[in-house]
Structures are given as C-alpha cells and as structure tokens.
Amino acid sequence: MKIIHFPRWKEVLEASDLSESLRAGYTVTLRWYLSWCGQHAQGCSVESARAFIAWAEEEKRPNDWVLERWREAIRWFFRTAQAQRQGVGFQEEVANEPRGAARQPLGPRSNDCGVTSRNQRDWTDTEGERMAAKDANERQILAVMRRRGMALKTERSYLGHYRNFAKFVGLKDGREMSAPDLKAYLNYLAMERAVASSTQKQALNALVFIAEQVFESQVGEIGEFVRAKNRKKIPVVMSKDETRAFFAELRGSRLLMGKIQYSAGLRVSELLRLRVQDLDLERNQLVVRCGKGGKDRVAPLSERLIGAVRDHLRAVRKLFEEDQKRGDLAGVYLPEALARKHAKAGRDWRWQWLWPSREISTDPRSGLRRRHHVLDGVYQEAVRRAAIGAGLNKRVTSHTLRHSFATHLLEDGVDIRTVQDLLGHKSVETTQIYLHVMQKPGAGVRSPFDTL
C-alpha cells in the first residue's frame, strides 16, 4: 500500500486557480478525510480513501452529487501530491471505485499527510495529542490530565469539548472562561446541535474541570440553561436465525471474535483487551478486567468454542515466540503501575493480547516498538460487511452482538438479575430495556390483526 505525503496541501490549495467556493469545499472535505485517517490510524492511500468514501456514504447518506464532490476533493489531493512528489496515479483508482464495492479492512498505519496519527487509537496519545494542540492552553490542559492519570478517551473528549467551546465563544485565553459563555454554549448544544443529554453533561463537566483544575479560576454560578432531551433508544437486536446468518459471513479470527463477543456478551473494548490469562477453558468462562466503571466480572464461554480457541491460542503463541526471537521489540503494553511492579510481565505469555495486531507499532509514550491488539475499526468494519453480506435490514454493529446476547438469554428464561450481572450493569433498569424487544411466546401481547 503506497502512502502519500502531502503536508502542505492547504497552502497549495489556497494558491491554486480554483474558485473560492471550490477551495472552501475542498478544504472542508480534506480536513474531514485527514481527521478520519488520524482517528483510524491510516495513512493517505488509495485504500484509506476508498474506506473513507465508503464510511462517509454509509454514515451521511449523501446525494450523488455531494458524494462526487467529496471524491473530486480527494482526487485533487492525490493528483496534486503526485505532481509535486511524482507519486502513483491514485486519483484514477479512487475515481474508478464503484459505489458499494467491497472494501478490505485496513491495519494501523502511520499518517504521513500533515495530520497527527493515533497509531493505535486506544493506547497512543501523548505526542500525537501534544502535536495537535494548537496553543499553550491545550498543552496545559493535556499536562494536567496526564498528571491526574485520566483515561485517554477522557483526555480526547475533554480537549474536544474545550476546542469547540473556544471556537464558539472566540476564546483566546483559557483563564477568561466565564459562566455566561458556558451557559450560552450549553444552550447552543441543546437548541442548535440537538445533542443527547449525556453529551451536554459531559461538555459541562469537561469545561468546569478545565476552568477550575487547569486554569484555577472559578466560573461562578452558571444558572438555568436549556437541558438536552434524554432520548431512550430501543437496542438493535438480531434474531437467532439472523445471528446464524451473520456468523456465516465472517471468516478467520474475525469469526471467532464475533462468536466470543456474542457468547460472553462483551463490549467491543472488553473483547479487544482480552489477554491470554483471562481465559479459563476448563470452566468455560472468561474474566473481564476493568470493564465499564473499573469493575471485573466473569462471563460465560460456550463449550462449542473451546476447540477453536485452543487453535487460535496456538497461532498466537507462535507469533509471540517469533516476536521474542526478534530482540528489537518491547513486551506487551501494561498499565504503568503494573509495569513498574512487574517489570518482566510484558514478556510473559500470560499477559499477551488474545487478538494481536499483524502490525508492529511505536508507543509514543516510551518510544518502544511493540505489538498491540487489533484496532476496533478493523473489527467493526468486518462486522458491518458481514451484516450486509447476510442481507440484514438492520444497522448491525459489534454492540448488536451484546444486545442480542442479553435478549436471547431473557427469551430462554434466564432471570433478569442474572443477565444484569453477566452484562456488568450497575442498575437493573439498564437491563430492562431488553424486555421491550424480546419475544415472549404465549405471554406476549398479540396483534389484533392476528385474530381479525
């Protein structure tokens, strides 16, 4: 896969003879594409452009002319980069990409397009985020959050809320954050952006934390503001026949990943972060470490999967031994406190990822090269394509497997408290959402049309 390098694209675009409106449209599209590449740890290539167009088409459902305008902006990017650096004819390949064509999931790559790449989305951070920080305010925010040991997703989320807030009010100095500005921004999120209540609450928490803990200023009483509506969504659930059809479209390790996620009712993050020692094949169960809320729990593992899991472990063990022989790789990533306490644990077989990536990555915190687990985007793309291949008329994601796990258990007569424990829900009210979608033979309400 040829990676293209074009960090001066915006400068070149501004100096081009394109119309002002066209330059503005291209700028928006290319920033969107480059941001997508950074979030998915992709380099700028034919493959990533195809994947981006497919994702944008699926996510936004644009008109044909809008989709073609996006393609044309990316063609310009590759065409101009080729002229400047004598690259390959990327634009012809992107231009000839048919709508709805099958795409292959892409592994993690470094982004060499003028944007910071998160080489592995859920573990890299420091250098990329610091390079992305536009001013001293953002660097100060990141420094405080890093000292407090906050989760990487929290850091990115809080920084994103601050950037949006600063842009909305025209803020230049974080020490000037005020209650009226916060109130105006929260009203804007609820009334114009129509965000969910959880997003508005997160924005409030993030901005108050930044004001008080980072810039050491008291914003004062914010007062009453428009509250975003708390919309409760019915989960998307597959029937058992649909689940069988879905699995028939998966192959290789992705098939085993999907079956284990459904078998144990795991979140995608819990699935990807499984380590070898988390499996208890003799008792047909696995342990979820540090799930949502920092809680551990035990989840069931189907007896029918034991043989496939053993075969997979043998393949992973072979890859692990090859890495050990190389001598230029550090051990597997471990939380900082654990790594200090058990310095050699990273090279212990028991701590290895159950789903190791095919790619070697550089940890930006330490600069060490090591093998991380597969990216969630790669697995999510396999799930999406499998649902399409199975002909399902539902928007199936990896979380649909967790929803289906809970619903099918309830339909089989398992009591709701047990399902709550298996899912790791704090409150049974969260689990009760599945009662609305489960089939209840004999006890459910029949449509009056059935007896008309």
PECORMO-V334035 format. One record per residue. RES is the residue in one letter. SS is DSSP state (H for helix, E for strand, - for the rest). PHI is phi in radians with two decimals (999 if undefined). D_LAST is the distance of its C-alpha to the last C-alpha in whole Angstrom. Layout:
BEGIN
res & ss & phi & d_last
RES & SS & PHI & D_LAST
RES & SS & PHI & D_LAST
END
This chain:
BEGIN
res & ss & phi & d_last
M & - & 999 & 62
K & - & -1.41 & 64
I & - & -1.69 & 64
I & E & -1.77 & 65
H & - & -2.03 & 67
F & - & -2.64 & 67
P & - & -1.23 & 68
R & - & -1.73 & 69
W & H & -1.05 & 66
K & H & -1.19 & 66
E & H & -1.10 & 70
V & H & -1.17 & 70
L & H & -1.09 & 67
E & H & -1.11 & 68
A & - & -1.57 & 71
S & - & -1.33 & 69
D & - & -1.62 & 69
L & - & -1.21 & 66
S & - & -1.15 & 64
E & H & -1.08 & 64
S & H & -1.15 & 60
L & H & -1.20 & 60
R & H & -1.08 & 62
A & H & -1.12 & 60
G & H & -1.13 & 57
Y & H & -1.10 & 58
T & H & -1.05 & 59
V & H & -1.07 & 56
T & H & -1.11 & 54
L & H & -1.22 & 57
R & H & -1.10 & 57
W & H & -1.09 & 54
Y & H & -1.10 & 54
L & H & -1.17 & 57
S & H & -1.10 & 56
W & H & -1.06 & 53
C & H & -1.08 & 56
G & H & -1.13 & 57
Q & H & -1.19 & 54
H & - & -1.78 & 53
A & - & 0.98 & 57
Q & - & -1.96 & 57
G & - & -1.52 & 60
C & E & -1.38 & 60
S & - & -2.67 & 59
V & H & -1.00 & 57
E & H & -1.12 & 55
S & H & -1.20 & 54
A & H & -1.13 & 54
R & H & -1.09 & 51
A & H & -1.10 & 50
F & H & -1.12 & 50
I & H & -1.07 & 48
A & H & -1.11 & 46
W & H & -1.13 & 45
A & H & -1.11 & 45
E & H & -1.12 & 43
E & H & -1.25 & 40
E & H & -1.38 & 41
K & H & -1.76 & 41
R & - & 0.90 & 39
P & - & -1.37 & 42
N & - & -1.18 & 43
D & H & -1.05 & 45
W & H & -1.22 & 48
V & H & -1.19 & 48
L & H & -1.07 & 47
E & H & -1.17 & 50
R & H & -1.13 & 52
W & H & -1.10 & 52
R & H & -1.07 & 53
E & H & -1.12 & 56
A & H & -1.11 & 57
I & H & -1.23 & 57
R & H & -1.05 & 59
W & H & -1.05 & 62
F & H & -1.00 & 62
F & H & -1.23 & 63
R & H & -1.10 & 65
T & H & -1.23 & 67
A & H & -1.10 & 67
Q & H & -1.12 & 68
A & H & -1.13 & 71
Q & H & -1.44 & 72
R & H & -2.16 & 72
Q & - & 0.95 & 72
G & - & -1.46 & 69
V & - & -1.57 & 67
G & - & -1.28 & 64
F & H & -1.10 & 61
Q & H & -1.11 & 60
E & H & -1.15 & 60
E & H & -1.16 & 58
V & H & -1.18 & 55
A & H & -1.13 & 55
N & - & -1.56 & 54
E & - & -1.18 & 51
P & - & -1.29 & 48
R & - & -1.14 & 45
G & - & 1.35 & 43
A & - & -1.18 & 45
A & - & -1.21 & 46
R & - & -2.05 & 48
Q & - & -1.65 & 50
P & - & -1.10 & 50
L & - & -1.88 & 53
G & - & -1.42 & 55
P & - & -1.19 & 58
R & - & -2.35 & 60
S & - & -1.38 & 63
N & - & -1.64 & 62
D & - & -2.04 & 65
C & - & -1.97 & 64
G & - & 1.79 & 65
V & - & -2.21 & 63
T & - & -1.37 & 63
S & - & -1.76 & 61
R & - & -1.64 & 59
N & - & -1.03 & 60
Q & - & -2.42 & 58
R & - & -1.00 & 55
D & - & -1.66 & 55
W & - & -2.38 & 59
T & - & -1.45 & 61
D & - & -2.99 & 62
T & H & -0.91 & 65
E & H & -1.14 & 67
G & H & -1.07 & 64
E & H & -1.18 & 63
R & H & -1.19 & 67
M & H & -1.17 & 67
A & H & -1.33 & 64
A & - & -1.11 & 65
K & - & -1.45 & 67
D & - & -2.66 & 69
A & H & -1.14 & 71
N & H & -1.03 & 68
E & H & -1.16 & 65
R & H & -1.13 & 68
Q & H & -1.17 & 69
I & H & -1.08 & 65
L & H & -1.11 & 65
A & H & -1.10 & 68
V & H & -1.15 & 67
M & H & -1.12 & 63
R & H & -1.16 & 65
R & H & -1.11 & 68
R & - & -1.43 & 65
G & - & 1.20 & 63
M & - & -1.26 & 60
A & - & -1.09 & 57
L & H & -1.10 & 57
K & H & -1.12 & 54
T & H & -1.15 & 55
E & H & -1.03 & 58
R & H & -1.15 & 56
S & H & -1.13 & 54
Y & H & -1.11 & 56
L & H & -1.13 & 58
G & H & -1.11 & 56
H & H & -1.12 & 55
Y & H & -1.12 & 58
R & H & -1.07 & 59
N & H & -1.12 & 56
F & H & -1.12 & 57
A & H & -1.09 & 61
K & H & -1.20 & 60
F & H & -1.14 & 58
V & H & -1.71 & 60
G & - & 1.24 & 63
L & - & -1.34 & 65
K & - & -1.85 & 68
D & - & -2.22 & 69
G & H & -1.06 & 67
R & H & -1.24 & 69
E & H & -1.68 & 68
M & - & -1.07 & 64
S & - & -2.34 & 63
A & H & -1.08 & 61
P & H & -1.04 & 60
D & H & -1.17 & 60
L & H & -1.09 & 57
K & H & -1.09 & 55
A & H & -1.09 & 55
Y & H & -1.20 & 54
L & H & -1.13 & 51
N & H & -1.12 & 50
Y & H & -1.08 & 50
L & H & -1.09 & 48
A & H & -1.35 & 45
M & H & -1.58 & 45
E & - & -1.78 & 46
R & - & -1.50 & 45
A & - & 0.92 & 42
V & - & -1.32 & 43
A & - & -1.25 & 41
S & H & -1.08 & 43
S & H & -1.12 & 44
T & H & -1.18 & 46
Q & H & -1.13 & 47
K & H & -1.12 & 48
Q & H & -1.13 & 50
A & H & -1.09 & 52
L & H & -1.07 & 53
N & H & -1.07 & 54
A & H & -1.11 & 56
L & H & -1.24 & 58
V & H & -1.15 & 59
F & H & -1.04 & 60
I & H & -1.11 & 62
A & H & -1.12 & 64
E & H & -1.48 & 65
Q & H & -1.58 & 65
V & H & -1.65 & 67
F & - & -1.67 & 68
E & - & 0.94 & 69
S & - & -2.21 & 68
Q & - & -1.67 & 66
V & - & -1.36 & 64
G & - & 1.47 & 63
E & - & -1.35 & 60
I & - & -1.31 & 58
G & - & 1.48 & 56
E & - & -1.31 & 52
F & - & -2.39 & 51
V & - & -1.19 & 47
R & - & -1.54 & 45
A & - & -1.16 & 43
K & - & -1.27 & 39
N & - & -1.62 & 38
R & - & -1.59 & 35
K & - & -1.63 & 33
K & - & -1.81 & 31
I & - & -1.35 & 29
P & - & -1.18 & 30
V & - & -1.41 & 30
V & - & -2.26 & 29
M & - & -1.61 & 29
S & - & -1.27 & 27
K & H & -1.15 & 29
D & H & -1.13 & 28
E & H & -1.14 & 29
T & H & -1.12 & 32
R & H & -1.12 & 33
A & H & -1.13 & 33
F & H & -1.10 & 35
F & H & -1.13 & 38
A & - & -1.16 & 38
E & - & -1.67 & 40
L & - & -1.61 & 42
R & - & -2.39 & 46
G & H & 1.05 & 49
S & H & -1.16 & 49
R & H & -1.14 & 46
L & H & -1.13 & 44
L & H & -1.15 & 46
M & H & -1.07 & 46
G & H & -1.10 & 42
K & H & -1.16 & 41
I & H & -1.20 & 44
Q & H & -1.08 & 42
Y & H & -1.23 & 39
S & H & -1.08 & 40
A & H & -1.88 & 42
G & - & 1.18 & 40
L & - & -1.54 & 43
R & - & -1.27 & 43
V & H & -1.11 & 45
S & H & -1.15 & 48
E & H & -1.19 & 48
L & H & -1.12 & 47
L & H & -1.20 & 50
R & - & -1.65 & 53
L & - & -1.12 & 52
R & E & -1.99 & 56
V & H & -0.96 & 57
Q & H & -1.25 & 58
D & H & -1.37 & 54
L & E & -1.61 & 53
D & E & -2.15 & 53
L & - & -1.24 & 52
E & - & -1.25 & 54
R & - & -1.86 & 51
N & - & 0.97 & 48
Q & E & -2.68 & 48
L & E & -2.39 & 49
V & E & -1.94 & 51
V & E & -1.59 & 50
R & - & -1.69 & 53
C & - & 0.91 & 53
G & - & -1.25 & 49
K & H & -1.03 & 48
G & H & 1.43 & 50
G & H & 1.26 & 53
K & - & -1.72 & 51
D & - & -1.66 & 51
R & E & -2.73 & 49
V & E & -1.80 & 48
A & E & -2.18 & 45
P & E & -1.32 & 44
L & - & -2.24 & 45
S & - & -1.07 & 43
E & H & -1.05 & 45
R & H & -1.18 & 44
L & H & -1.72 & 46
I & H & -1.04 & 49
G & H & -1.08 & 51
A & H & -1.15 & 50
V & H & -1.16 & 51
R & H & -1.10 & 54
D & H & -1.10 & 55
H & H & -1.13 & 54
L & H & -1.11 & 57
R & H & -1.13 & 59
A & H & -1.18 & 59
V & H & -1.17 & 59
R & H & -1.10 & 62
K & H & -1.12 & 64
L & H & -1.11 & 63
F & H & -1.06 & 64
E & H & -1.16 & 68
E & H & -1.15 & 68
D & H & -1.13 & 68
Q & H & -1.12 & 70
K & H & -1.30 & 73
R & H & -1.11 & 73
G & - & 1.45 & 75
D & - & -1.83 & 74
L & - & -1.97 & 70
A & - & -1.40 & 70
G & - & -1.21 & 68
V & - & -1.07 & 64
Y & - & -1.12 & 63
L & - & -2.31 & 63
P & - & -0.96 & 63
E & H & -0.98 & 66
A & H & -1.11 & 67
L & H & -1.18 & 66
A & H & -1.11 & 68
R & H & -1.25 & 71
K & H & -1.32 & 71
H & - & -2.16 & 70
A & - & -1.07 & 72
K & - & -1.72 & 71
A & H & -1.12 & 68
G & H & -1.10 & 67
R & H & -1.81 & 68
D & - & -1.49 & 67
W & H & -0.98 & 64
R & H & -1.12 & 62
W & H & -1.61 & 61
Q & - & -1.23 & 60
W & E & -1.13 & 57
L & - & -1.26 & 55
W & - & -2.14 & 54
P & E & -1.21 & 57
S & E & -1.28 & 57
R & E & -1.34 & 59
E & E & -1.79 & 61
I & E & -1.65 & 64
S & E & -2.11 & 64
T & E & -1.81 & 66
D & - & -1.31 & 66
P & - & -1.22 & 67
R & - & -1.25 & 68
S & - & -1.90 & 70
G & - & 1.37 & 71
L & - & -1.43 & 70
R & E & -1.67 & 68
R & E & -2.70 & 66
R & E & -1.77 & 63
H & E & -1.79 & 59
H & E & -1.42 & 56
V & - & -1.09 & 54
L & - & -1.32 & 52
D & H & -1.14 & 49
G & H & -1.09 & 48
V & H & -1.14 & 49
Y & H & -1.18 & 46
Q & H & -1.08 & 44
E & H & -1.14 & 44
A & H & -1.10 & 44
V & H & -1.13 & 40
R & H & -1.07 & 39
R & H & -1.21 & 40
A & H & -1.15 & 39
A & H & -1.11 & 35
I & H & -1.15 & 36
G & H & -1.10 & 37
A & - & -1.41 & 34
G & - & 1.29 & 32
L & - & -1.36 & 30
N & - & -1.67 & 28
K & - & -2.20 & 29
R & - & -1.47 & 33
V & - & -1.59 & 34
T & - & -2.14 & 37
S & H & -1.06 & 39
H & H & -1.22 & 38
T & H & -1.08 & 35
L & H & -1.14 & 36
R & H & -1.18 & 37
H & H & -1.05 & 33
S & H & -1.17 & 32
F & H & -0.97 & 34
A & H & -1.16 & 33
T & H & -1.14 & 30
H & H & -1.16 & 30
L & H & -1.11 & 32
L & H & -1.11 & 30
E & H & -1.16 & 27
D & - & -1.46 & 30
G & - & 1.71 & 30
V & - & -1.25 & 33
D & - & -1.24 & 34
I & H & -1.18 & 34
R & H & -1.16 & 38
T & H & -1.14 & 39
V & H & -1.09 & 37
Q & H & -1.02 & 39
D & H & -1.14 & 42
L & H & -1.15 & 41
L & H & -1.43 & 40
G & - & 1.38 & 43
H & - & -1.33 & 41
K & - & -1.29 & 43
S & - & -2.16 & 41
V & H & -1.19 & 37
E & H & -1.06 & 36
T & H & -1.14 & 36
T & H & -1.26 & 34
Q & H & -1.12 & 31
I & H & -1.05 & 30
Y & H & -1.30 & 29
L & H & -1.17 & 27
H & H & -1.37 & 24
V & - & -1.99 & 24
M & - & -1.28 & 24
Q & - & -1.53 & 21
K & - & -2.16 & 21
P & - & -1.02 & 19
G & - & 1.47 & 18
A & - & -1.83 & 19
G & - & -1.38 & 18
V & - & -1.45 & 15
R & - & -1.60 & 11
S & - & -1.14 & 9
P & H & -1.11 & 6
F & H & -1.15 & 5
D & H & -1.14 & 6
T & H & -1.98 & 4
L & - & -1.20 & 0
END
